[in-house]
Amino acid sequence: MINKKVLFGLAALIFTACFNVVHVSASVGKVLFVGDSLTFSGTTPDVGWYGNYGMAAISADKDYAHLLYAKISSAQASPPSLTIHGSYNGKIAGVLSSISSLTSVGADLVILQIGENDIDLSPGDFEAQYQSLASALKGSSSNVRLFCTSAWKDSAARGSRDGSINSVCQKNGGIFVDISGVANNPAYSALAEGHFTHAGVNWHPGDAGMQAYADTLWAAILSNPDIGNPVTPTFSANKDIIIAPGDVTFTITNGTGCINYECKDGVRASIFEYEKSFSCHYAEAGSYTASISCAGTKITKAVNVTSATTPTTPSFSADRDTATAPADINFTLTNGAGCINYNCSPGVGAQDFVYEHSFKCHYAEAGSYTASIECGGVKKEKVISITSTCSPTTPPTGKTICPNTQTTGLSVATPWTDKGTL
């Protein structure tokens, strides 16, 4: 049970800082609401508002935060602790200025409702600020669940923020909650209820709107009970070895919340800006590392840059040296540059090499084979042993070949097709 007298007194004491925090003891979980006046507004007489809760609700227990908190409390053995942060005309920058007081809460569940008052920001600045806030809140606890609401009455005239909110929230492992169905219904506006006269107050949801707002959030929470932190990120390079000068493109293959990258000793060739790929330019030969930082985890990858005039002795590896026919064997260049040819001798090449760092050979029948690469005039070979466990049928050609089966990335046209070429 919230002590309203304590709540109102605390709000009045700290309203001058445009900041309100309410703590309620609980045995299970911590819930944090972060927003603007829709979440909490202290008394603001010049607009005819004398409440200390979500603006335009008729009482504290009628605003969306307290309504949602009541639903959460009733659904578990004991109520969670409650922290509410909001302010009249609240903006993201203001929240970021006191972010440490919010991240220290260690919330299990965070409801992020903000952006309506940031119409003065460019789309890029808005997304950058929202990213800073979302990543800080998502990283504040090991098991925090983040839900981000769309902007109340979002429109092109107000900057169309929902696309950025949705994108950033998902990149940080959160859930975007679309409130537009509530916001665009005139019956849910405070104006329809007639309790207030100021246009700014009436712009907010009334009691019915607050209830619908809470119901929409509650449905989203019930639909996503197990969302957690972003998985450990990984990223790949289109080339591990290049000849200087050259560019390497990196792509994030797993993970969210990636907020930084580094081309150590290389030169940035394209800006990351929270997207999923970037590139680095390397002007000289050497050993380099590229890295990404995602949700607090840094991952690095080695890049080997060689000189075209002094190629290193090439070497390559196979994902396996023996296999049962029919089979595909993947080969990866582990050292060297300037590789201009490969040979599956006499398997079937499944992928062009041409200055890349891997290729594949298909072997349709049992036998001993030699795969090779030629780099900088130096040829290296690797022996592959293919065995058979099938019951072969003798084709008209007199050769014993197992009937064809589908293999990864490559299939033989008929059971009796001899070794082909690319």
C-alpha positions in Angstrom: 0.0 0.0 0.0 1.4 3.4 -1.0 1.2 6.1 1.7 -0.1 9.0 -0.3 0.8 11.6 2.4 4.4 10.5 2.2 4.3 10.3 -1.6 2.9 13.9 -1.9 5.3 15.3 0.6 8.3 13.8 -1.1 7.1 15.1 -4.5 6.7 18.6 -3.2 10.2 18.7 -1.6 12.0 17.7 -4.8 9.7 19.1 -7.5 12.1 22.0 -8.0 14.6 19.5 -9.4 11.9 18.2 -11.7 12.5 14.8 -10.3 10.3 12.4 -8.3 11.2 9.0 -6.9 8.8 6.9 -4.9 10.0 3.7 -3.1 7.7 1.1 -1.7 9.1 -1.9 0.2 8.5 -5.2 -1.4 9.8 -8.7 -1.2 9.9 -9.5 -4.9 11.1 -7.4 -7.8 11.6 -3.7 -8.5 9.5 -1.7 -11.1 10.8 1.5 -12.5 8.7 4.0 -14.5 10.6 6.7 -16.4 8.8 9.4 -18.3 7.5 12.9 -18.6 4.3 14.5 -17.2 2.2 11.6 -18.5 4.0 9.4 -16.0 4.4 12.0 -13.2 3.9 15.8 -12.8 4.2 17.8 -9.6 1.8 20.6 -8.9 1.8 23.2 -11.7 -0.7 26.0 -10.8 -0.1 28.1 -13.9 -1.7 25.3 -16.0 -4.4 24.5 -13.4 -2.7 21.2 -12.3 -2.6 20.5 -8.6 -1.9 16.8 -8.6 1.3 14.9 -7.9 0.9 11.9 -10.3 0.3 11.3 -14.0 -1.1 14.5 -15.5 -4.8 14.7 -16.2 -5.7 11.6 -14.1 -8.3 12.5 -11.4 -6.2 10.8 -8.7 -2.9 9.0 -8.2 -4.6 5.6 -8.4 -6.1 6.5 -11.8 -2.8 7.2 -13.6 -1.4 4.5 -15.9 1.7 3.9 -13.7 -0.3 3.1 -10.5 -2.9 1.2 -12.5 -0.2 -1.0 -14.1 1.6 -1.4 -10.7 -1.7 -2.6 -9.2 -2.0 -5.3 -12.0 1.6 -6.4 -11.4 1.2 -6.6 -7.7 -2.0 -8.6 -7.9 -0.3 -11.1 -10.2 2.4 -12.2 -7.7 2.8 -13.2 -4.1 3.9 -9.8 -2.9 4.1 -6.4 -4.6 7.3 -5.2 -6.1 9.0 -2.0 -5.1 8.0 1.0 -7.1 10.1 3.9 -8.4 8.5 6.6 -10.5 10.5 9.3 -12.3 8.8 12.0 -14.3 8.3 15.7 -14.6 6.2 18.4 -16.3 7.7 19.1 -19.8 10.2 16.4 -19.1 12.8 15.7 -21.8 15.3 12.9 -22.4 18.3 15.1 -21.6 16.8 15.9 -18.2 16.5 12.2 -17.4 20.1 11.5 -18.6 21.3 14.2 -16.2 20.2 12.1 -13.3 20.6 8.7 -14.8 22.7 7.3 -12.0 19.9 7.6 -9.5 17.8 5.4 -11.8 20.3 2.8 -12.8 21.1 2.4 -9.1 17.5 1.2 -8.5 18.4 -2.2 -10.0 14.9 -2.6 -11.5 13.6 -5.9 -12.8 11.1 -4.2 -15.0 11.5 -0.7 -16.7 8.7 1.1 -18.4 10.1 3.9 -20.6 7.6 6.5 -21.6 9.3 9.6 -23.0 9.9 11.6 -26.2 6.7 13.7 -26.4 8.5 16.9 -25.4 11.7 16.4 -27.5 10.2 17.8 -30.7 13.0 20.4 -30.8 15.6 17.7 -31.5 16.5 16.5 -35.0 15.7 12.9 -35.8 19.4 11.9 -35.4 19.8 13.7 -32.1 16.6 12.2 -30.8 17.6 8.7 -31.6 21.1 9.2 -30.1 19.7 10.5 -26.9 17.0 7.8 -26.7 19.7 5.2 -27.3 21.8 6.6 -24.5 18.8 6.4 -22.1 17.6 3.0 -23.2 21.0 1.3 -23.1 21.7 2.8 -19.6 18.4 1.5 -18.3 18.7 -1.9 -20.0 22.2 -2.4 -18.6 21.3 -1.3 -15.1 20.5 -4.8 -13.9 21.4 -8.4 -15.0 17.7 -9.4 -15.5 16.0 -6.1 -16.4 13.0 -6.2 -18.8 12.5 -3.0 -20.8 9.2 -1.9 -22.4 9.2 1.3 -24.4 5.9 3.1 -25.3 5.2 4.9 -28.4 4.9 8.7 -28.2 1.5 10.0 -27.1 -0.3 11.5 -30.2 2.8 11.1 -32.3 2.6 12.8 -35.7 4.7 14.3 -38.5 4.2 17.7 -37.0 5.6 16.5 -33.7 8.6 14.8 -35.3 7.3 11.2 -35.9 9.4 9.7 -33.0 7.8 6.2 -33.0 10.0 4.7 -35.6 13.2 5.7 -33.7 11.7 4.5 -30.4 10.8 1.2 -31.9 14.2 0.6 -33.5 16.3 1.7 -30.5 14.2 -0.3 -28.0 14.5 -3.5 -30.0 18.2 -3.0 -30.5 18.6 -2.9 -26.7 16.6 -6.1 -26.2 13.4 -4.3 -25.2 9.8 -4.5 -26.3 8.1 -1.6 -28.2 4.5 -1.1 -27.1 2.3 0.7 -29.6 -0.1 3.1 -27.7 -1.3 4.8 -30.9 -4.7 3.1 -30.7 -5.3 4.7 -27.3 -3.7 8.1 -28.2 -5.8 8.5 -31.4 -9.1 7.8 -29.8 -10.7 11.1 -28.8 -12.7 9.4 -26.0 -9.4 8.7 -24.2 -8.3 12.3 -24.1 -8.7 14.3 -20.9 -10.6 16.9 -23.0 -13.4 14.4 -23.3 -13.9 14.1 -19.6 -14.0 17.9 -18.8 -12.1 17.9 -15.5 -9.6 20.6 -16.7 -9.5 23.7 -18.8 -5.9 24.2 -19.9 -5.2 22.8 -23.3 -1.8 21.4 -22.2 -3.4 19.3 -19.4 -6.3 18.2 -21.7 -3.7 17.0 -24.2 -3.0 14.1 -21.9 -5.0 10.9 -21.5 -7.9 11.2 -19.1 -8.9 8.5 -16.6 -10.3 6.2 -19.4 -7.1 6.9 -21.5 -4.9 6.1 -18.5 -6.8 2.8 -18.0 -6.4 1.9 -21.7 -2.7 2.9 -21.5 -2.1 0.6 -18.6 -4.2 -2.3 -20.2 -2.1 -2.1 -23.3 1.2 -2.2 -21.4 -0.1 -5.1 -19.2 -1.0 -7.1 -22.4 2.5 -6.5 -23.7 4.1 -7.7 -20.4 1.9 -10.8 -20.4 2.9 -11.5 -24.0 6.6 -11.2 -23.3 7.2 -12.8 -19.9 10.7 -14.0 -20.5 12.5 -11.3 -22.4 16.0 -10.8 -21.0 19.3 -9.2 -21.8 20.7 -9.2 -25.3 22.7 -12.3 -26.2 26.5 -12.2 -26.3 27.3 -10.4 -29.5 29.3 -11.8 -32.4 30.4 -10.2 -35.6 32.0 -11.4 -38.8 34.5 -10.0 -41.4 34.1 -10.3 -45.1 37.9 -10.9 -45.1 40.3 -11.9 -42.4 43.3 -11.3 -44.7 43.8 -8.5 -47.2 46.5 -6.9 -49.3 47.2 -3.3 -48.3 45.7 -0.9 -49.0 42.2 -2.4 -48.5 38.9 -2.3 -46.7 37.3 -4.9 -44.4 33.6 -4.8 -43.8 32.3 -6.1 -40.5 28.7 -7.3 -39.8 27.1 -8.0 -36.5 25.8 -11.6 -36.6 24.3 -11.8 -33.1 23.5 -9.3 -30.4 21.8 -6.0 -29.7 22.6 -2.7 -28.0 25.8 -2.2 -30.0 26.9 1.4 -29.3 30.5 1.5 -30.3 33.1 0.1 -32.6 36.8 0.5 -33.2 39.2 0.0 -36.1 42.3 -0.2 -33.9 45.2 1.4 -35.9 43.0 1.4 -39.0 41.0 4.2 -40.4 37.2 4.3 -40.1 35.7 3.9 -43.6 32.0 4.2 -42.7 30.1 5.4 -39.7 28.4 2.8 -37.5 25.6 4.9 -36.0 23.9 2.0 -34.2 23.5 0.0 -37.4 24.6 -3.6 -37.9 27.7 -3.1 -40.1 30.8 -1.0 -40.5 34.1 -1.0 -42.4 37.7 -0.3 -41.7 40.4 0.9 -44.0 44.0 -0.4 -43.6 46.7 1.5 -45.5 49.7 -0.6 -44.5 50.7 -4.2 -43.8 50.4 -5.3 -40.2 48.3 -7.2 -37.6 45.2 -5.3 -36.5 42.1 -5.8 -34.4 38.6 -4.5 -34.9 36.0 -4.5 -32.0 32.4 -3.8 -31.1 30.9 -3.0 -27.8 27.4 -4.3 -27.3 25.3 -4.1 -24.1 28.5 -3.7 -22.1 30.3 -6.6 -23.8 33.4 -6.0 -26.0 34.2 -8.4 -28.8 37.4 -8.2 -30.9 38.5 -9.8 -34.2 42.0 -10.0 -35.7 42.7 -8.7 -39.2 45.9 -9.6 -41.0 47.0 -7.1 -43.7 49.9 -8.1 -46.0 51.9 -6.3 -48.7 51.3 -7.3 -52.3 55.1 -7.2 -52.9 55.9 -9.6 -50.1 53.2 -12.2 -49.8 53.4 -14.6 -46.8 53.6 -18.3 -47.3 50.0 -19.4 -47.6 48.2 -22.1 -45.6 44.6 -23.2 -45.4 42.5 -25.5 -43.2 39.6 -27.9 -43.8 36.6 -28.2 -41.5 37.4 -32.0 -41.7 39.9 -34.2 -43.4 37.7 -37.3 -43.7 34.0 -37.6 -44.6 31.5 -40.0 -46.0 30.3 -39.5 -49.6 28.6 -37.5 -50.8 30.1 -34.6 -48.8 31.0 -30.9 -48.9 34.3 -29.9 -47.4 34.8 -26.2 -46.4 38.3 -24.7 -46.6 39.5 -21.5 -45.0 42.7 -19.5 -45.8 44.6 -19.1 -42.6 47.6 -17.3 -43.9 48.6 -15.5 -47.0 47.1 -13.1 -49.5 47.0 -12.7 -53.3 45.4 -16.2 -53.7 44.2 -16.3 -57.2 43.3 -20.0 -57.8 42.0 -23.1 -56.0 41.5 -26.7 -57.1 39.2 -29.4 -55.7 41.0 -32.0 -57.8 38.8 -33.8 -58.8 35.9 -32.7 -56.6 33.4 -30.1 -57.7 34.0 -26.5 -56.7 31.0 -25.0 -55.0 32.1 -21.5 -54.5 34.5 -19.1 -56.2 37.7 -18.1 -54.3 38.9 -15.0 -56.1 40.7 -13.1 -53.3 38.2 -14.2 -50.7 39.2 -16.4 -47.7 37.2 -19.6 -48.1 35.9 -22.0 -50.6 34.0 -25.3 -50.7 34.5 -28.6 -52.6 31.9 -31.3 -53.2 32.9 -35.0 -53.3 30.3 -37.3 -54.8 32.2 -40.7 -54.3 34.7 -42.4 -52.1 38.4 -41.8 -52.9 41.5 -39.8 -51.9 41.5 -36.3 -53.1 43.9 -33.3 -53.1 42.6 -29.7 -52.6 44.9 -26.9 -53.3 45.3 -23.1 -53.3 47.8 -20.9 -55.2 48.8 -17.7 -53.5 51.6 -15.4 -54.6 53.0 -18.1 -56.9 53.1 -20.6 -54.1 50.9 -23.7 -54.2 49.7 -25.5 -51.1 47.8 -28.8 -51.0 45.7 -30.7 -48.6 44.7 -34.4 -48.8 41.0 -35.3 -48.2 39.9 -38.9 -47.6 36.3 -39.7 -48.7 34.8 -43.0 -47.7 31.5 -44.7 -48.6 28.9 -46.4 -46.4 26.2 -46.7 -49.0 25.1 -49.7 -51.1 26.3 -48.6 -54.5 24.7 -49.4 -57.8 26.8 -49.8 -60.9 25.9 -47.2 -63.5 26.2 -47.7 -67.3 29.6 -46.1 -67.3 31.1 -49.0 -65.3 32.0 -46.7 -62.4 30.6 -47.4 -58.9 29.0 -44.2 -57.6 26.5 -43.9 -54.6 23.1 -42.5 -55.6 22.9 -38.8 -55.2 21.6 -37.1 -52.0 21.2 -33.4 -51.2 24.2 -31.8 -49.5 24.7 -28.4 -48.1 24.9 -25.8 -50.8 25.4 -28.2 -53.7 23.7 -31.2 -55.3 24.6 -33.4 -58.2 22.2 -33.3 -61.1 21.6 -37.1 -61.4 22.8 -40.2 -59.6 25.3 -40.9 -62.4 26.7 -37.4 -63.0 30.5 -37.5 -63.1 32.7 -34.9 -61.4 31.8 -31.5 -62.8 33.5 -28.1 -63.0 32.4 -24.6 -62.1 
